């Protein structure tokens, strides 16, 4: 039975490793070796990683790949992706190539508004609070002028501060519901700093507001925090082409287009399918969000809330056939940044942004939406034609061979062999054993 540890964060890295290996692993020496194997050879890079979070004992790698040939608004991109799932990058690249000679992807920013709220309790007269708020609003803005000065110089800042009455949900519950424009920054720190100052000013000014009773003066701030629900920080990405271009065989092209639209319709109607459908979209979205040092948890939370905004969880993508033209598009909320956070700190993130030609936050929103759309196109295309296992298992083949301890030459032979054989765990094992016994 292990006992709790005191002051763990103050131990040195070596002491932390010793402690964890000794108390929670079977072979302390072997565990230490694994942890050290993943340290960066460059001490400066390692120190950077050590300082990103508390109690760092090693680094956790994900493959960092690029999917080339993405034509987006007539510019060619190679998109960096950080992801462990074997078929995702291959699928993205395939979709990019498919649309390359059909006009590529077109995108449009539909909004860039971020949201933050001060949640507070006021058990008094609503009209008095409303009058107080009208006087308070300019004071709130003034109280954060040193935080907003730089952002305002660049054209951003606080857009709107509203008083929202949520008494019906909970007695005495009100909000300062605020919207922000944070330009190329994701803006979490900027927004949270403004909100915490708003909360202080709100409390302070309430204390000295003559029309308030003693109770009303003591309104209570519960919390101040940005919202990851960003339905007005929205981007659209689209592909379209004549149905006949979808396949060399005209009958197959029409059948494919119809089945594709049916698959999207099913994902729109049926939550079990919608969740998996959107998961496939997020394979592309998260991989680029991670590679560019953005907060994928924030993006995930916001995207799924958006998918359920009308009361039922539904597809993020849409498809239609009109006048023999096939159109496929996505509308997705993405609060992203290309400055601040990890973007200038993490060497690979910096490189990923350079590969993307140092995009603005708006351009990154467009690229990420395209990655999601491409991923969905590839998944639906496989699902309504060959099924996904064919491509999936091919990509998984190397993982299986590595797990089975195949040598480089065995891997090469078997990759060749499975080009026209069905990949299953049993068939791979059998084929490997056959080679090994020869
Ligand atoms: C697997 O990671 C993603 C898919 O299941 C997505 C989908 O079903 O649309 C293939």
Boltz pocket constraint, residues with backbone or C-beta under 6 A from the ligand:
constraints:
  - pocket:
      binder: B
      contacts: [[A, 85], [A, 276], [A, 277], [A, 278], [A, 279], [A, 280], [A, 281], [A, 283], [A, 376], [A, 379], [A, 380], [A, 383], [A, 388]]
      max_distance: 6.0
